[in-house]
Amino acid sequence: MKQFLFNSSGNWTAFKIGKYLYNTKAKWIGWFPWDDENAVDKNGQYLGSIFSSNRFYKLNHFPYRGYPGYPGYPGYPGYPGYPGYAGYSPRPFTTNDISKDYLLGLG
């Protein structure tokens, strides 16, 4: 099942399919190795966390959880479509938005 992720301004920044994370150009940028809301990039570095089921923010301080390994290349997910605008949502304390341009650069 596809899960669209947005920043605090309501702009679409990424999407999740299974344990894999993709940018808006459908390029694989990371994954969720611990089966929770915390994602790492393809090198195993903390990337961000899902809040309120559809917001993707970066915690200012994320504890090191060890090297998560490498899941293997997931393949192309297909065109994700456009989810529209999600509306403004205040960020939780100690988080920051993740720039869409930054996520596009990871692909």
C-alpha positions in Angstrom: 0.0 0.0 0.0 1.3 3.5 -0.9 1.6 6.1 1.8 2.1 9.7 0.7 4.2 11.8 3.1 4.1 15.6 3.5 6.0 18.4 5.2 4.4 20.8 7.7 3.3 23.2 5.0 1.3 20.3 3.4 3.5 19.8 0.4 4.2 16.3 -0.8 7.8 15.3 -0.2 8.0 11.5 -0.4 6.1 8.3 -0.4 6.4 4.9 1.2 5.6 1.4 -0.2 6.2 -1.4 2.2 9.5 -0.8 3.9 10.9 1.4 1.1 10.9 5.2 0.9 10.9 7.1 -2.4 11.1 10.8 -3.4 8.5 12.4 -5.6 10.3 11.3 -8.7 9.9 7.7 -7.7 13.6 7.2 -6.9 14.5 5.0 -4.0 16.0 7.1 -1.2 15.8 5.0 1.9 14.0 2.4 3.9 12.4 1.6 7.3 14.7 -1.1 8.8 13.2 -1.4 12.2 9.5 -1.8 11.2 8.6 1.5 12.9 8.3 5.2 11.8 12.1 5.8 11.5 13.7 5.8 8.1 17.4 5.6 7.0 19.0 6.5 3.7 20.6 3.9 1.5 23.8 4.3 3.5 22.1 3.5 6.8 22.1 7.1 8.1 19.0 8.4 9.9 16.8 10.3 7.3 13.5 11.1 9.0 10.4 9.9 10.9 6.7 9.6 10.1 4.4 11.5 12.4 0.6 11.5 12.4 0.5 8.9 9.7 1.4 11.2 6.8 4.0 13.8 8.0 7.7 13.3 7.4 10.0 15.2 9.7 13.6 14.9 10.9 14.2 14.6 14.6 16.9 17.0 15.8 18.4 14.3 18.0 18.1 10.7 16.9 19.8 8.0 19.0 22.2 5.7 17.1 20.6 2.3 16.7 23.4 0.5 15.0 24.0 -0.2 11.3 20.7 -1.4 9.9 22.3 -3.4 7.0 21.2 -3.1 3.4 17.8 -4.3 2.2 18.6 -4.8 -1.5 17.4 -2.7 -4.4 13.6 -2.6 -4.4 13.1 -1.9 -8.1 11.0 0.8 -9.7 7.6 1.4 -7.9 5.9 3.0 -10.9 4.4 6.4 -11.3 3.1 7.5 -7.8 0.4 9.9 -9.0 -0.1 13.3 -7.3 -1.7 13.3 -3.9 -2.5 17.0 -3.8 -2.1 19.3 -0.9 -2.4 18.1 2.7 -2.9 21.4 4.5 -0.7 23.0 7.2 0.2 21.0 10.3 2.5 22.3 13.1 5.7 20.3 13.5 6.3 18.5 16.7 8.8 20.1 19.0 12.4 19.1 18.3 11.8 18.3 14.6 12.5 20.1 11.3 11.0 19.8 7.8 13.1 17.8 5.3 13.6 19.8 2.1 11.9 18.2 -1.0 15.1 19.3 -2.9 17.2 17.4 -0.5 15.1 14.3 -0.9 15.2 14.7 -4.7 19.0 14.9 -4.5 19.2 11.5 -2.8 17.6 9.7 -5.7 
